[in-house]
Amino acid sequence: MNIAMTGATGYIGKHLSNYLTEKGGHRIIPLGRSMFREGMSGHLIQTLTHCDVIINLAGAPINKRWTPEYKQELFNSRIVVTHRIIRALNAVKTKPKLMISASAVGYYPPEVEADEYTRTRGDGFLSDLCYAWEKEAKHCPQPTRLVITRFGVVLSPDGGAMQQMLRPLQATKVATAIGPGTQSFPWIAMHDLCRAMEFFIAHEETRGVYNLVAPQQISQYSFTREMGKAYQAWTTIVAPQRAFRIFYGEAASFLTAGQKVRPTRLTEAGFRFSIPTVERLFKGTDHTTVSSLDLNRYMGLWYEIARYENRFEHGLVDVTATYTLRPDGTIRVENRGCKRNSPYDICKTANGHAKIPDSAQPGKLKVSFFLNFYSDYYILELDEENYNYALVGSSTDKYLWILSRTPQLPEEIKKKLVTAAERRGYDTNRLQWIEQF
């Protein structure tokens, strides 16, 4: 599908664009700020004419001091942009099938257990902002289906709120909770947010408001303590509320007062969270290997169907790996791949060797392509009946491969292996699907 997206260059937008492009095969059309200037409505209308879905993520960051000028920017970057999208949609003859418009759990009153069926909303600027934002989105014309997503704090270690919390923790080895610490901390893993967006696109029966928060209810202090455990903090402390009020002013309220929110409608629709708890969020990758391996059956030619991109295979297609069992029990490894070039392809081969260091863990291989420098690789999933496909990872989590005995793999098997990788904690957004001819 063609998906138009505001906020595509932001923290969430970048992750979501990569996810929908690489996993869903969708085409993302960024709607930059220039499209929402006066006099650009014709260009916006023309762009939306060719789109199946609109995802509206536009909005200036909320975690800054709310001066009167910045409040106006927060308003304009959300409500004005949404208004101009709606105005353009009214002029489009063939309208998109779906519009997903972002909002936030700041809509709800603090510390009142709430879900999408809760009719009351909070007081103050943040709740008013969310209300106005959603009200504008609700003018979305028929027959475009409208989904409004109220985000909790979106977590990923490579940016956003979690990165801001990790920097001082890693520098001082002290995990610092925001006072009073007892306030609720509604959150969602970035990976589940992306999955939920794909879920809305795929399920035409979904419409209306959905809370994008993990099902786990947790306090600010408990969340910070779990993060501290995962990153080897010496202790967890609570920073007083007044420190945040001095720095943020009125904006401190979104840090010191939390919303106790549940994703009721999302779970009712059949969505299942891959990261439902912070313990799972911080657990890391599951490297449990297959419990049994017939080494003779595993030998032979394997085609690389998908991989994490890495410097050894950068740009390679038609990649294969051939394993040959030697009389001494070690394994000869031959990797081959090609780069498309005119007039001839350039192909290269790398030879190495492997061994199973522990018979009690047959799915763990030590592989070397240079002298005696070994890396650990793990056979995570395997077609135990026919040995036709496998999922292989590494100890560093820099590598992940989907392998097959044939150049092509049925879609249902691909989905099965991707789901298995997600369940283990791998970021399947990074998988690149490799050409095989």
C-alpha positions in Angstrom: 0.0 0.0 0.0 0.9 3.7 -0.4 1.1 5.2 3.1 1.3 9.0 3.6 2.9 9.9 6.9 3.3 13.1 8.8 6.2 13.1 11.3 8.0 10.4 9.3 11.4 11.8 10.2 10.7 11.8 13.9 11.6 9.2 16.5 8.4 7.2 16.1 8.1 7.9 12.4 11.5 6.5 11.5 10.9 3.3 13.3 7.4 2.9 11.9 8.5 3.8 8.3 11.2 1.1 8.5 8.8 -1.5 10.0 6.1 -0.9 7.4 8.5 -0.8 4.5 10.7 -3.8 5.4 8.1 -6.1 6.9 4.9 -5.1 5.3 6.3 -4.1 1.9 4.4 -0.8 2.0 5.6 2.4 0.3 5.9 5.4 2.7 5.3 8.9 1.4 6.5 11.4 3.9 4.4 14.6 4.3 6.9 17.2 5.2 6.2 20.5 6.9 6.4 22.4 3.6 3.2 20.6 2.4 1.2 22.3 5.2 2.2 25.9 4.4 -0.4 28.3 3.0 -0.7 27.9 -0.7 0.5 24.2 -0.7 -3.0 22.6 -0.4 -3.0 21.6 -4.1 0.2 19.6 -3.7 -1.1 17.9 -0.5 -4.4 17.0 -2.3 -2.5 15.5 -5.2 -0.3 13.5 -2.9 -3.2 12.1 -0.9 -5.0 11.1 -4.1 -2.5 8.3 -4.6 -2.5 7.0 -1.0 -4.3 4.1 0.6 -3.5 5.1 4.2 -2.7 8.3 6.1 -0.7 8.1 9.4 -0.7 11.4 11.2 2.2 11.6 13.8 3.0 15.3 13.5 3.6 17.2 16.7 6.3 19.2 18.4 8.0 17.4 21.4 6.0 17.7 24.6 9.0 17.4 26.9 10.0 21.1 26.9 9.0 24.1 29.0 5.5 25.2 28.1 5.9 28.9 27.5 2.9 30.6 25.9 4.8 30.6 22.6 5.6 26.9 22.9 2.1 26.0 23.8 1.0 27.6 20.6 3.6 25.6 18.7 2.3 22.4 20.3 -1.2 23.3 19.2 -0.3 24.4 15.7 1.9 21.3 15.0 -1.0 19.0 15.9 -4.4 20.6 15.4 -3.5 22.9 12.4 -1.7 20.1 10.6 -4.6 17.7 11.2 -7.1 20.4 10.1 -5.3 20.8 6.8 -5.2 17.0 6.2 -8.9 16.8 6.7 -9.5 19.8 4.4 -7.4 18.1 1.7 -9.2 14.8 2.2 -12.5 16.5 1.6 -11.2 17.6 -1.8 -9.9 14.1 -2.8 -12.2 12.2 -5.0 -10.9 8.7 -4.3 -10.4 8.8 -0.6 -7.8 6.7 1.4 -9.1 3.6 3.1 -7.8 4.5 6.5 -6.5 7.4 8.5 -4.6 6.8 11.8 -4.3 9.9 13.8 -2.1 10.0 16.9 -3.1 11.3 20.4 -1.8 10.6 23.9 -2.9 9.1 27.2 -2.6 12.6 28.6 -6.2 12.8 27.5 -7.2 10.9 30.7 -7.4 12.2 34.3 -4.3 11.3 36.4 -4.4 8.2 38.5 -8.0 7.3 37.6 -8.1 3.8 36.1 -9.2 4.4 32.5 -9.7 2.7 29.2 -11.3 3.6 25.9 -14.7 3.4 27.4 -13.9 6.0 30.0 -16.0 9.1 29.2 -14.3 11.7 31.5 -11.1 13.4 30.5 -8.4 15.2 32.5 -8.0 18.9 33.3 -5.2 21.2 32.2 -3.3 22.0 29.0 -2.3 18.4 28.0 -5.8 17.0 28.2 -7.2 20.0 26.3 -4.5 19.6 23.6 -5.4 15.9 23.1 -9.1 16.7 23.1 -8.7 19.4 20.4 -6.4 17.1 18.4 -8.9 14.2 18.4 -11.8 16.5 17.7 -10.2 17.7 14.6 -9.4 14.2 13.4 -13.0 13.2 13.9 -13.9 15.4 11.0 -12.3 12.7 8.7 -14.8 12.3 5.8 -16.5 9.0 4.9 -15.7 6.4 3.7 -12.2 6.8 5.1 -12.0 4.6 8.3 -10.6 6.6 11.3 -8.5 5.1 14.1 -7.3 7.4 16.9 -4.3 6.1 18.8 -3.6 7.4 22.3 0.1 6.7 22.9 1.7 6.0 26.3 5.4 6.6 26.7 7.0 4.9 23.7 10.2 3.0 24.7 13.2 1.9 22.7 16.8 2.1 23.9 18.0 3.9 20.7 16.0 7.1 21.4 13.2 9.0 23.0 12.3 8.9 26.7 14.2 5.7 27.4 17.5 7.0 26.0 17.1 10.2 28.1 16.6 8.0 31.2 19.6 5.7 30.3 22.2 8.4 29.8 22.5 9.5 33.4 22.0 5.9 34.6 24.9 4.7 32.5 27.1 7.7 33.5 26.5 7.4 37.3 25.2 3.8 37.8 22.3 5.4 39.7 18.7 4.9 38.4 16.7 8.0 39.1 12.9 7.9 39.3 10.7 11.0 38.9 9.0 12.1 42.1 6.9 11.1 43.8 7.6 7.7 42.2 4.2 6.3 43.0 2.5 7.8 39.9 1.5 5.3 37.1 3.8 5.0 34.2 1.8 4.0 31.0 4.3 2.8 28.4 4.5 0.7 25.2 7.5 -0.8 23.5 8.3 0.7 20.1 8.1 -2.7 18.5 4.5 -3.3 19.8 3.5 0.2 18.6 4.7 -0.6 15.1 2.9 -4.0 15.2 -0.3 -2.3 16.4 -0.2 0.2 13.5 0.2 -2.7 11.1 -2.7 -4.5 12.9 -5.0 -1.5 12.2 -4.1 -1.5 8.6 -4.8 -5.2 8.2 -8.0 -5.3 10.2 -10.7 -3.3 8.5 -13.1 -3.8 11.4 -10.9 -1.6 13.7 -12.1 2.0 14.1 -12.4 4.6 16.8 -10.1 5.2 19.8 -7.4 2.7 20.9 -4.9 3.0 23.8 -1.4 2.1 22.7 -0.1 1.1 26.1 1.2 -2.2 27.5 -1.2 -4.2 29.6 1.1 -4.1 32.6 0.3 -1.4 35.3 3.5 -0.1 36.8 4.6 2.9 38.9 7.4 5.3 37.9 9.6 4.0 40.6 9.1 0.3 39.8 9.8 0.9 36.1 13.0 2.8 37.0 14.1 0.1 39.4 13.7 -2.6 36.7 15.6 -0.6 34.3 18.3 -0.1 36.9 18.6 -3.9 37.4 18.9 -4.5 33.7 21.7 -1.9 33.3 23.6 -2.7 36.5 22.7 0.4 38.5 24.0 0.5 42.1 20.8 1.9 43.5 17.5 3.6 42.6 16.6 7.0 44.0 13.7 9.3 43.7 14.3 12.9 42.5 11.9 15.4 44.1 9.0 16.8 42.1 10.2 20.4 42.7 13.4 19.8 40.7 11.3 19.0 37.6 8.9 21.9 38.3 11.9 24.3 38.4 13.2 23.0 35.1 10.0 22.3 33.2 7.5 24.6 34.9 3.9 23.6 34.1 5.2 20.9 31.7 6.4 18.9 34.8 2.9 17.7 35.3 3.2 15.2 32.4 6.1 13.7 34.3 5.0 13.9 37.9 1.3 12.9 37.4 0.7 9.6 35.6 -2.3 8.0 33.9 -3.5 4.5 34.9 -4.5 3.3 31.4 -5.5 -0.1 30.0 -5.5 -1.2 26.3 -9.0 -2.7 26.5 -10.2 -2.2 23.0 -6.9 -3.3 21.5 -6.9 -6.6 23.3 -10.6 -7.1 22.6 -9.7 -6.7 18.8 -7.3 -9.7 19.1 -4.0 -7.9 19.3 -1.4 -9.7 21.4 1.6 -7.8 22.8 5.0 -9.3 22.2 6.4 -7.2 25.1 3.7 -7.0 27.7 5.9 -6.3 30.7 9.0 -4.2 31.6 10.6 -7.5 32.7 10.3 -8.7 29.1 11.4 -5.3 27.8 14.7 -5.5 29.7 15.2 -9.3 29.5 17.1 -9.2 26.2 17.2 -11.8 23.5 16.3 -15.5 24.1 19.2 -17.5 22.8 17.8 -20.9 23.6 18.8 -23.3 20.9 17.1 -26.4 19.4 17.4 -29.3 21.9 18.5 -31.8 19.3 20.4 -31.7 16.0 21.1 -34.5 13.5 24.4 -33.1 12.2 24.4 -35.2 9.0 21.0 -34.0 8.0 22.0 -30.4 8.7 24.9 -30.6 6.2 24.6 -29.5 2.6 23.4 -26.4 0.8 21.4 -23.6 2.5 20.0 -20.5 0.8 19.9 -17.2 2.6 16.3 -16.0 2.6 16.7 -13.0 5.0 19.4 -11.5 7.2 20.4 -8.6 9.4 22.6 -6.5 7.2 26.3 -6.8 8.2 29.6 -5.6 6.8 30.7 -9.1 5.6 27.6 -9.6 3.4 26.9 -5.9 2.6 25.0 -5.7 -0.7 25.3 -9.4 -1.5 22.5 -11.4 -3.2 22.3 -15.1 -4.2 23.9 -15.9 -0.9 24.4 -19.5 0.1 26.1 -21.5 2.8 27.4 -25.1 2.3 28.3 -27.3 5.2 30.4 -30.4 4.9 31.1 -32.8 7.8 34.8 -33.8 8.1 36.0 -37.1 9.4 37.3 -35.5 12.6 33.8 -34.2 13.4 34.5 -30.5 12.5 32.5 -28.8 9.7 33.8 -27.1 6.6 31.8 -23.9 5.9 31.7 -22.3 2.4 29.8 -19.0 2.1 29.1 -17.6 -1.3 27.4 -14.4 -2.5 27.2 -12.0 -5.5 27.0 -8.3 -6.1 24.9 -7.1 -9.1 27.2 -5.4 -11.5 27.2 -4.5 -15.2 28.0 -6.3 -17.5 28.9 -9.2 -15.1 28.0 -10.0 -11.5 30.9 -10.1 -9.0 30.7 -13.2 -6.8 33.0 -14.0 -3.9 33.5 -17.0 -1.6 34.6 -17.3 2.0 35.8 -20.6 3.5 35.8 -21.3 7.2 35.2 -24.1 9.7 32.9 -24.8 12.6 32.5 -27.1 15.6 30.0 -28.0 18.3 31.8 -27.2 21.5 29.2 -28.8 23.9 27.3 -32.0 23.1 24.7 -31.0 25.7 23.9 -27.9 23.6 23.9 -29.3 20.0 22.3 -26.1 18.5 25.3 -24.0 19.4 28.1 -23.7 16.9 31.5 -22.0 17.0 32.4 -20.7 13.6 35.7 -19.2 12.4 36.7 -17.6 9.1 40.0 -16.2 10.3 42.7 -18.3 12.0 41.3 -19.5 15.4 39.0 -16.5 16.2 35.6 -18.1 16.7 32.1 -16.6 17.0 29.1 -18.3 18.6 26.1 -19.0 16.4 22.8 -20.5 17.5 20.4 -22.6 15.6 17.2 -21.2 17.2 14.5 -22.8 15.1 14.6 -25.8 12.8 12.3 -27.8 10.7 12.8 -30.9 12.7 10.8 -33.2 10.4 12.5 -32.4 7.0 15.4 -29.9 7.9 14.0 -27.6 5.2 14.4 -24.3 7.0 16.2 -22.8 10.0 16.5 -19.6 12.0 20.1 -18.8 13.1 21.3 -16.1 15.5 24.5 -15.1 17.2 25.7 -14.3 20.7 26.2 -10.6 19.9 22.7 -10.2 18.4 24.3 -8.4 15.4 23.4 -11.3 13.2 20.2 -13.1 12.3 19.5 -15.4 9.3 16.5 -17.2 7.9 17.8 -20.2 5.8 16.1 -22.6 3.4 17.0 -25.6 1.4 15.4 -24.0 -1.6 15.8 -20.5 -3.1 12.3 -19.5 -2.1 10.4 -20.1 1.1 6.6 -20.2 1.4 5.1 -17.1 3.0 3.5 -19.0 5.9 7.0 -20.4 6.8 8.5 -16.9 6.6 5.8 -15.6 8.9 6.3 -18.5 11.3 10.1 -17.8 11.6 9.6 -14.0 11.9 7.1 -14.6 14.7 9.5 -16.9 16.4 12.3 -14.3 16.2 10.0 -11.6 17.6 9.0 -13.9 20.4 12.7 -14.3 21.3 13.2 -10.5 21.4 14.8 -9.9 18.0 14.0 -6.7 16.1 12.6 -8.2 12.9 12.4 -4.7 11.4 16.1 -5.1 10.6 15.6 -8.2 8.5 16.4 -7.7 4.9 14.9 -10.2 2.4 17.5 -11.4 0.0 17.2 -11.9 -3.8 17.7 -15.5 -4.9 17.7 -16.4 -8.6 
